Amino acid sequence: MNTKPALLGGVPLALGTGMGAELRRPLGISIIGGLILSQLLTLYTTPVIYLAFDRLAKRLGRLRAKRRAPQLQPEAGS
């Protein structure tokens, strides 16, 4: 939600003309590019990390369940 206003705030820097625009333009482009890249990385990596931790928790849960379950061994006399 905060990315959009920050991105739109960089647009005048990137598209502006006039005195000193050649110094401000790279700043505007880097702001816009950095915000877009970070937003995309966040949207794609957060679910992937969540799924990885969920799978890890399931594996650890299965291992703990195996260790806690008593081992049934057949008796020699039966």
TAURVEN-V338709 format. One record per residue. N is the residue number from 1. RES is the residue in one small letter. SS is DSSP state (a for helix, b for strand, c for the rest). Layout:
# TAURVEN-V338709
N_RES_SS, N_RES_SS
This chain:
# TAURVEN-V338709
1_m_c, 2_n_a, 3_t_a, 4_k_a, 5_p_a, 6_a_a, 7_l_a, 8_l_a, 9_g_a, 10_g_a, 11_v_a, 12_p_a, 13_l_a, 14_a_a, 15_l_a, 16_g_c, 17_t_c, 18_g_c, 19_m_c, 20_g_c, 21_a_a, 22_e_a, 23_l_a, 24_r_a, 25_r_a, 26_p_a, 27_l_a, 28_g_a, 29_i_a, 30_s_a, 31_i_a, 32_i_a, 33_g_a, 34_g_a, 35_l_a, 36_i_a, 37_l_a, 38_s_a, 39_q_a, 40_l_a, 41_l_a, 42_t_a, 43_l_a, 44_y_a, 45_t_a, 46_t_a, 47_p_a, 48_v_a, 49_i_a, 50_y_a, 51_l_a, 52_a_a, 53_f_a, 54_d_a, 55_r_a, 56_l_a, 57_a_a, 58_k_a, 59_r_a, 60_l_a, 61_g_a, 62_r_a, 63_l_a, 64_r_a, 65_a_a, 66_k_a, 67_r_a, 68_r_a, 69_a_c, 70_p_c, 71_q_c, 72_l_c, 73_q_c, 74_p_c, 75_e_c, 76_a_c, 77_g_c, 78_s_c
